[in-house]
């Protein structure tokens, strides 16, 4: 691959069907010398799709989450 001079080179990927979850209870912080506990209950808020691009030259990551996976997004 030989991109022309001053070309913008991007590496693009998407991650679909990411579950959007919220814990039903806050993390419980016990006494000293014990680990924190989290409940197993959570609220579902649907799914999201993460789109990302990496500008290879600058190292800048561009990202956006969309709640719908359509051609118009």
C-alpha atoms as an extended CHARMM CRD file, in Angstrom:
* protein
*
        73  EXT
         1         1  UNK       CA              0.0000000000        0.0000000000        0.0000000000  PROA      1               0.0000000000
         2         2  UNK       CA              1.4070000000        3.3160000000       -1.0450000000  PROA      2               0.0000000000
         3         3  UNK       CA             -0.9210000000        6.1250000000        0.0480000000  PROA      3               0.0000000000
         4         4  UNK       CA             -0.2870000000        9.4850000000       -1.6430000000  PROA      4               0.0000000000
         5         5  UNK       CA              1.6060000000       12.1950000000        0.2220000000  PROA      5               0.0000000000
         6         6  UNK       CA             -0.4850000000       13.9910000000        2.8750000000  PROA      6               0.0000000000
         7         7  UNK       CA             -3.1100000000       11.2220000000        2.8080000000  PROA      7               0.0000000000
         8         8  UNK       CA             -5.2210000000       10.6200000000        5.9140000000  PROA      8               0.0000000000
         9         9  UNK       CA             -4.7230000000        6.9700000000        6.9250000000  PROA      9               0.0000000000
        10        10  UNK       CA             -7.4170000000        5.5610000000        9.2280000000  PROA      10              0.0000000000
        11        11  UNK       CA             -7.9440000000        2.1330000000       10.7350000000  PROA      11              0.0000000000
        12        12  UNK       CA            -11.7140000000        1.6870000000       11.2720000000  PROA      12              0.0000000000
        13        13  UNK       CA            -13.6580000000       -0.9330000000       13.2490000000  PROA      13              0.0000000000
        14        14  UNK       CA            -17.0350000000       -1.4260000000       14.8840000000  PROA      14              0.0000000000
        15        15  UNK       CA            -18.2070000000       -3.4120000000       17.8920000000  PROA      15              0.0000000000
        16        16  UNK       CA            -21.9110000000       -4.2490000000       17.7600000000  PROA      16              0.0000000000
        17        17  UNK       CA            -24.3850000000       -5.5130000000       20.3410000000  PROA      17              0.0000000000
        18        18  UNK       CA            -22.6880000000       -4.0130000000       23.4150000000  PROA      18              0.0000000000
        19        19  UNK       CA            -25.1120000000       -4.4290000000       26.3100000000  PROA      19              0.0000000000
        20        20  UNK       CA            -25.8290000000       -1.2200000000       28.2110000000  PROA      20              0.0000000000
        21        21  UNK       CA            -26.1800000000       -2.3160000000       31.8360000000  PROA      21              0.0000000000
        22        22  UNK       CA            -26.5690000000       -0.4780000000       35.1290000000  PROA      22              0.0000000000
        23        23  UNK       CA            -26.0190000000       -2.1370000000       38.5090000000  PROA      23              0.0000000000
        24        24  UNK       CA            -29.1770000000       -2.2740000000       40.6450000000  PROA      24              0.0000000000
        25        25  UNK       CA            -27.1730000000       -1.4050000000       43.7710000000  PROA      25              0.0000000000
        26        26  UNK       CA            -24.0030000000        0.5430000000       44.3690000000  PROA      26              0.0000000000
        27        27  UNK       CA            -20.7550000000       -1.2560000000       45.1560000000  PROA      27              0.0000000000
        28        28  UNK       CA            -20.5800000000       -2.2460000000       48.8330000000  PROA      28              0.0000000000
        29        29  UNK       CA            -17.2920000000       -1.3470000000       50.4940000000  PROA      29              0.0000000000
        30        30  UNK       CA            -16.8430000000       -3.5240000000       53.6000000000  PROA      30              0.0000000000
        31        31  UNK       CA            -14.4640000000       -3.1430000000       56.5080000000  PROA      31              0.0000000000
        32        32  UNK       CA            -10.6930000000       -3.0750000000       56.0530000000  PROA      32              0.0000000000
        33        33  UNK       CA             -8.8920000000       -6.1210000000       54.6130000000  PROA      33              0.0000000000
        34        34  UNK       CA            -11.9920000000       -7.3530000000       52.7220000000  PROA      34              0.0000000000
        35        35  UNK       CA            -12.7530000000       -6.9840000000       49.0330000000  PROA      35              0.0000000000
        36        36  UNK       CA            -15.6120000000       -4.8810000000       47.6740000000  PROA      36              0.0000000000
        37        37  UNK       CA            -18.8590000000       -6.5880000000       46.6520000000  PROA      37              0.0000000000
        38        38  UNK       CA            -21.2730000000       -5.9020000000       43.8090000000  PROA      38              0.0000000000
        39        39  UNK       CA            -24.7840000000       -7.2150000000       43.4100000000  PROA      39              0.0000000000
        40        40  UNK       CA            -25.5980000000       -9.5320000000       40.5290000000  PROA      40              0.0000000000
        41        41  UNK       CA            -28.7530000000       -7.5870000000       39.7060000000  PROA      41              0.0000000000
        42        42  UNK       CA            -28.7280000000       -5.0140000000       36.9380000000  PROA      42              0.0000000000
        43        43  UNK       CA            -31.0460000000       -2.9760000000       34.7690000000  PROA      43              0.0000000000
        44        44  UNK       CA            -30.8940000000       -3.4240000000       30.9890000000  PROA      44              0.0000000000
        45        45  UNK       CA            -30.8740000000       -0.3050000000       28.8680000000  PROA      45              0.0000000000
        46        46  UNK       CA            -30.7190000000       -2.0140000000       25.4520000000  PROA      46              0.0000000000
        47        47  UNK       CA            -27.6460000000       -2.2790000000       23.2500000000  PROA      47              0.0000000000
        48        48  UNK       CA            -25.2820000000        0.1360000000       21.5680000000  PROA      48              0.0000000000
        49        49  UNK       CA            -22.8050000000        0.0160000000       18.7100000000  PROA      49              0.0000000000
        50        50  UNK       CA            -19.3220000000        1.4740000000       19.1190000000  PROA      50              0.0000000000
        51        51  UNK       CA            -17.6400000000        2.8850000000       16.0100000000  PROA      51              0.0000000000
        52        52  UNK       CA            -13.9540000000        3.7880000000       16.2590000000  PROA      52              0.0000000000
        53        53  UNK       CA            -11.2210000000        5.0170000000       13.9790000000  PROA      53              0.0000000000
        54        54  UNK       CA             -7.5030000000        5.3990000000       14.6160000000  PROA      54              0.0000000000
        55        55  UNK       CA             -5.5740000000        8.1350000000       12.8280000000  PROA      55              0.0000000000
        56        56  UNK       CA             -2.4020000000        6.1670000000       12.1950000000  PROA      56              0.0000000000
        57        57  UNK       CA             -0.1310000000        9.2160000000       11.8300000000  PROA      57              0.0000000000
        58        58  UNK       CA             -1.2010000000       11.1560000000       14.9600000000  PROA      58              0.0000000000
        59        59  UNK       CA             -2.3690000000        8.2400000000       17.0990000000  PROA      59              0.0000000000
        60        60  UNK       CA             -5.6890000000       10.0320000000       17.7350000000  PROA      60              0.0000000000
        61        61  UNK       CA             -8.6690000000        7.7380000000       18.4160000000  PROA      61              0.0000000000
        62        62  UNK       CA            -12.0700000000        8.9000000000       17.1720000000  PROA      62              0.0000000000
        63        63  UNK       CA            -15.0940000000        7.1230000000       18.6280000000  PROA      63              0.0000000000
        64        64  UNK       CA            -18.8640000000        7.3430000000       18.7890000000  PROA      64              0.0000000000
        65        65  UNK       CA            -21.6550000000        5.1790000000       20.1970000000  PROA      65              0.0000000000
        66        66  UNK       CA            -24.9320000000        4.8280000000       18.3380000000  PROA      66              0.0000000000
        67        67  UNK       CA            -28.1290000000        3.3520000000       19.7100000000  PROA      67              0.0000000000
        68        68  UNK       CA            -29.2400000000        2.2020000000       16.2490000000  PROA      68              0.0000000000
        69        69  UNK       CA            -27.3160000000        0.2740000000       13.6200000000  PROA      69              0.0000000000
        70        70  UNK       CA            -28.5530000000        1.7270000000       10.3290000000  PROA      70              0.0000000000
        71        71  UNK       CA            -26.9730000000        3.0280000000        7.1490000000  PROA      71              0.0000000000
        72        72  UNK       CA            -27.9950000000        6.5740000000        8.1250000000  PROA      72              0.0000000000
        73        73  UNK       CA            -26.1390000000        6.4560000000       11.4900000000  PROA      73              0.0000000000
